């Protein structure tokens, strides 16, 4: 930085802006972006600025020279909220509404993180717990309820420069657990039966998420939609599989299969496997995960009784008979 300009040198050459030509700057996670007044002029990018020994000093110098576009954008969004009658009849009421939204969003996100950490320590109990299944089905839906209740002060995903609160990380984590858990606990006969009901549920969830979770940021719309589609698909698979199996109350058919193998894999968690020979609708040997107490009752060469169920949503699945 010279007295009247800023320049950045790299392997592709040197770029320089005079102070009078700089519109402002943004500090992002991996780069500092410096924009020119002329919109058709390519911005200057300082990559991996954290690796620079005096990066704090450099950012301080930028703040002294140029407008902080992130701060300006944040303040403009905050002003819009504090002037909107949608959030209260006075500025104090609007500030209270924003604070209330912040408390709810923080509680939702922190609770989700605590549940995730707790699940790691009690993973075996979590996988085979129906109560936990119900909780992680409800959790993403609670997020949508919060978005509706707070009238736009809580969204699915927001920019760092927005005063509006985001639920993205907790909703994402809960949906990942929602899809992983039933795929471990329940054994579907044919995964092709999942796609139609999953598509319907995912479509409904995406519609609600887009309707109330979309942040008004045109330049980030594509990224928001991609994240929403991914979370909706994961939710659709997990929700459909869980509802189909956990709430299936029809009388099962009983089959017998030979126990071909039993084994344990150890890594971040201990997993108990039983390999069953062909039976009924399953025409080849297949390994399934079972709880520890079931595993130690299995002996290679003996027969195991299997319960085949049709599924609440018409997706056949099976499990070892207790």
Long-range contacts (C-beta under 8 A, 24 or more apart in sequence): 1-58, 1-61, 1-65, 6-34, 6-44, 6-65, 8-44, 8-45, 8-46, 15-42, 15-44, 17-44, 19-65, 19-66, 22-65, 22-66, 23-66, 23-67, 23-69, 24-66, 24-67, 24-68, 24-69, 24-72, 25-62, 25-66, 25-67, 25-68, 25-69, 26-68, 26-69, 26-70, 27-59, 27-62, 27-68, 27-70, 28-160, 32-58, 32-59, 32-62, 34-62, 34-66, 35-69, 70-160, 70-161, 71-161, 73-159, 73-161, 73-162, 74-161, 74-162, 74-163, 77-161, 77-162, 77-163, 77-164, 78-163, 81-153, 81-163, 81-164, 86-151, 86-152, 87-151, 87-153, 97-150, 97-151, 97-153, 98-153, 98-163, 100-150, 101-150, 101-153, 101-154, 101-164, 101-165, 102-165, 104-146, 104-150, 104-154, 104-165, 105-146, 105-154, 105-165, 105-166, 105-167, 106-165, 108-142, 108-143, 108-146, 108-167, 108-170, 109-167, 109-169, 109-170, 111-170, 112-139, 112-169, 112-170, 112-171, 112-173, 112-174, 113-169, 113-170, 113-173, 115-174, 116-173, 116-177, 119-177, 123-269, 124-269, 124-270, 124-291, 124-292, 126-181, 127-181, 127-184, 127-185, 128-185, 128-291, 130-246, 132-181, 133-181, 133-182, 133-242, 133-246, 134-246, 136-174, 136-177, 136-178, 136-181, 136-238, 137-178, 137-238, 137-239, 137-242, 137-243, 139-170, 139-171, 139-174, 140-171, 140-174, 140-175, 140-178, 140-205, 140-231, 140-235, 143-167, 143-170, 143-171, 144-208, 144-209, 144-212, 144-213, 147-212, 147-213, 148-212, 155-212, 155-213, 155-214, 155-215, 156-209, 156-213, 156-214, 156-215, 156-224, 156-227, 156-228, 156-231, 157-213, 157-215, 157-223, 157-224, 157-227, 158-215, 158-217, 159-215, 159-217, 159-220, 162-215, 162-217, 164-215, 167-213, 168-227, 171-231, 172-227, 172-231, 175-231, 175-234, 175-235, 175-238, 176-234, 177-238, 178-234, 178-235, 178-238, 178-239, 178-242, 179-234, 179-235, 179-237, 179-238, 179-241, 180-238, 181-238, 181-242, 182-238, 182-241, 182-242, 182-245, 182-246, 183-237, 183-241, 184-289, 185-245, 185-289, 186-241, 186-242, 186-244, 186-245, 186-317, 186-319, 187-286, 187-288, 187-317, 187-318, 187-319, 188-241, 188-315, 188-316, 188-317, 189-281, 189-282, 189-308, 189-315, 189-316, 189-317, 189-318, 190-315, 190-316, 193-311, 193-314, 193-315, 193-316, 194-237, 194-240, 194-241, 194-315, 197-240, 197-244, 197-313, 197-314, 197-315, 198-233, 198-236, 198-237, 198-240, 199-236, 200-236, 201-235, 201-236, 201-239, 201-240, 202-232, 202-233, 202-235, 202-236, 202-237, 203-232, 203-236, 205-231, 205-232, 205-235, 205-236, 205-239, 206-232, 240-313, 240-315, 241-315, 243-312, 243-313, 244-311, 244-312, 244-313, 244-314, 244-315, 244-317, 245-309, 245-311, 245-312, 245-315, 245-317, 247-312, 248-309, 248-310, 248-311, 248-312, 248-317, 249-312, 250-309, 250-310, 252-307, 252-308, 252-309, 253-280, 253-307, 253-308, 253-309, 254-305, 254-306, 254-307, 254-308, 254-321, 255-279, 255-280, 255-305, 255-306, 255-308, 255-318, 256-303, 256-304, 256-305, 256-306, 257-282, 257-303, 257-304, 257-306, 258-301, 258-302, 258-303, 258-304, 259-298, 259-299, 259-300, 259-301, 259-302, 259-303, 259-304, 260-285, 260-300, 261-287, 261-300, 262-295, 262-298, 262-299, 262-300, 264-295, 274-298, 274-304, 274-320, 276-304, 276-306, 279-306, 280-306, 280-308, 281-308, 281-316, 282-318, 288-320, 290-320, 294-320, 294-322
